[in-house]
């Protein structure tokens, strides 16, 4: 060992010490190598900035009805045209994008928290608890998700609407239900990571030093198992955006006065022959958001996998 | 093989029980009453409503209701549609073949796309073909099915006027013309579903083949002097398909979700569009039955995947 260190030029050791990089910086360096992921990140930043700041800059009310300007194409007064009630599509898309993205991120958070919890408990406890939790995971994986999603929303929508108002009620319901149907892959990933990590030497060392199980998990195992979770979480955002749009597209998501991208498509689909722009813009918005998030996930997979040489 | 199949069948029963439990729990936890509409109807006296409730067993304890509901469900006794005034099983049996036809042919299309492209891309990793295939695969599974459907209608029905965008079960033509009309109207729904599935399968096939193709036994096969095509088709693909079958089986619920959306866009008279229309019409027995049928289909296809495993890897079925 010592011989091989001496044989290599000493400069490399010095430079390695000088350029010590944090794991985050290293991941960023590797992420930048993936050009499509970088482009995806750029597109996503533009979309997020547009929906966050857009309504402040483009201050046209989303529900201003103007029958003299209905179903118009692109123009200076309505850059993305208007719908069948003459409402401005740009304003509606900017507002709806907020909801679509918020649903995506919130559902992802729920999926990750539930999945990590289930996976961690299953991975650290052996025997019957592990078996039971994995049976539950497999059961949830084989549930027909969209029919059940529709069933739950059909059965619970009215009660929640009466409880907290139509918008918030549907938001909570959609986020909770999508989140609760997306945690299974995360749970499996976390469990697999835990099973291999808990036998590693550094965890054994912590155990030998008298660390409690909680401390072993929180300080040592969990931080090292987060790589795949981050990747799965990224993909989950895209899946949740698609799920929300699907629900709204089927007319069973948000009420008509909340113009999420899926809802806009649902309203537009009967006017395809006279106003194709109405369907094309929200559809492309969903597509670009999902595509960029998927590319980011792919880039993160490369960046966070320590075995991959880049 | 027979014993293996029997064992898988026995394993499928607890998952069917579990799914039915989840379904029933959702129904039982739900607020509201299936006979709520009757309550607001002044023509229906309160006693009639109470009799109906007793007849449907709505006042019994939950456990008894579950057992009765589950036995009725497995016997195919799914109740009576509130809206169309027909037995639910009849309604579903009418529409199930259409759904299975659309799903089946779209899976076939997905396989025909994914297998050649995925294998070819994996034999030449990071080549131009691989990069193009990869980019298209990403675009393919980032395009939600409802948007692809709308795009197809816009291009092929409205702009080009080649294909009908409404699926009709009652085509009056006869003979070859009848088949041709059916083929034309099924083309878009099948393509929408098949392209979406094909895109994600291409990535699975590629990564599975990449994992296998560098193994020693492949080198052995080559050094025996086998042709490249024989090596890839007989030695690589068969082993690479095992993880692909797992992933495809895991995707089965998503495929049925996609089928619901596609049926709704193209107005295909299958059980997916039946589900949506009965949700919009508050037709609870039909909703429950369709969800139950979807669950059974998922389990059935998982069983099929298990049989495929046994065929792909004989070691599994001898265990």
Interface residues (C-beta under 8 A of the other chain):
Chain A: X36 X135 X138 X139 X141 X142 X143 X144 X145 X146 X147 X148 X150 X151 X152 X154 X155 X156 X158 X159 X238 X242 X245 X246 X249 X250 X251 X252 X262 X265 X269 X272 X273 X276 X279 X280 X283 X286 X287 X290 X291 X294 X295 X298
Chain B: X15 X18 X19 X22 X23 X26 X27 X30 X31 X32 X135 X138 X139 X141 X142 X143 X144 X146 X147 X150 X151 X153 X154 X158 X250 X252 X253 X254 X256 X257 X260 X261 X264 X265 X275 X276 X279 X280 X282 X287 X288 X290 X291 X294 X295 X297 X298 X299 X302
